[in-house]
Amino acid sequence: MYGLSAEDLRIRDTAREFVETLIPYEAEAEAAGGQLPKELTAAHHARAIELGLYATNMPASVGGPGFTALQQVLVQEQVGRVTNAIAWVAHTPPQWWAEVATDYQKQRWLYPAVRGEKHEAYAITEEFAGSDVSALETTARRDGDDYVINGVKWHVTSFNLADYCFVQAVLTDGPHQGDHVLLVVDLPWPGVEVVRTPHYSHNIPDEHPIVSFTDVRVPASHLVGAEGEGMLFTQDWFRFERIMVASRCVGAAQRLVDEVTAFAKDRIVDGKPLGEHQLVAGMLADSATELFAARSLLYEVARGIDAGLDRKALHGQASMAKLYCSEMAGRVADRAVQIFGGRGYMRENVAERMFRELRVERIWEGASEIQRIIIGRQLMLRGPQAVLEPR
């Protein structure tokens, strides 16, 4: 099925078996606001590393397993089957860093991240700059051997768990004035403060606070790449994350189809299984069909990445995958709640949790509307064949 190799299947099955050990903790995490005991989370983290499911996007040159893009998708697809972000212990640090990190940056942050000893956060979004990161107002200026950062970032995912964060800012002076830079800031660090931590629809341990950077001074050695390249790294990160979002959405939809089909077989209404009633059967059929289409699309895009197809075409196809898979998962979750009925509205039910958790997938890493703009622009500028049949 799907043309997976023996090694692909081994990786997928390893991830699936690991995930099956996490699912029993979902209700406990939900009841505790997304938190599990620290020692339990640490054990899950260690097990993910032991099984080779950590930093799967990192090449062997920096200590990673060197998985293909398709194999990374297979792991994250299984991660998506678990609610409350319990499976986020199978973490993927920024994949672009391996190519541009200096020796200092590798020793200080990258190698420890690949080993699972340090965790990062990404401070990009601002109050008035979400999917359009070109509107950022956070600034950085060069002052001798340092950069000085000022600004406020929103939705800084995993900040409460991070040992350092990447901060994207606009240069205020120098030859690259107006261009973007990406700087690494250790945490905690003078001038970095949490303004507030909003509550979100989901219950997961990774918080998304609003964070202020006031005269934050970091050495020039904390600059990633070169001045003016900050947007390139962010775009690369978005492409990767859009594929990972699509993967987790496919996994979530598979979990829902499994759960709701089993329920529809066992639940007897008017003397026959619920799933034999035509309106319910139609919802099951639509969910299964859309899931099959989404997975086929996702795997094909991943294979294109592995084949080294045209980068711009892949950018458009990553948007297609993110758009379709996230929208599909939302529809599947909505149907699942409906089929479960009153049970589907209970927080102890997987459909209720998925219904809340999947909603954000159509927003972060570029809202669905942004993905449509990217795809449409690719079609207008390069033509359908370049997007649909890249070389």
Secondary structure, 3 states (H helix, E strand, C coil): CCCCCHHHHHHHHHHHHHHHHHHHHHHHHHHCCCCCCHHHHHHHHHHHHHCCCCCCCCCHHHCCCCCCHHHHHHHHHHHCCCCCCHHHHCCCCCCCHHHHCCHHHHHHHHHHHHCCCCCEEEECCECCECCCHHHCCCEEEEECCEEEEEEEECCCCCHHHCCEEEEEEEECCCCCCCCEEEEEEECCCCCEEEEECCCCCCCCCCCCCEEEEEEEEEEHHHECCCCCCHHHHHHHHHHHHHHHHHHHHHHHHHHHHHHHHHHHHHCEECCEEHHHCHHHHHHHHHHHHHHHHHHHHHHHHHHHHHCCCCHHHHHHHHHHHHHHHHHHHHHHHHHHHHHHHHHHHCCCCHHHHHHHHHHHHHCCCCCHHHHHHHHHHHHHHHCHHHHHCCC
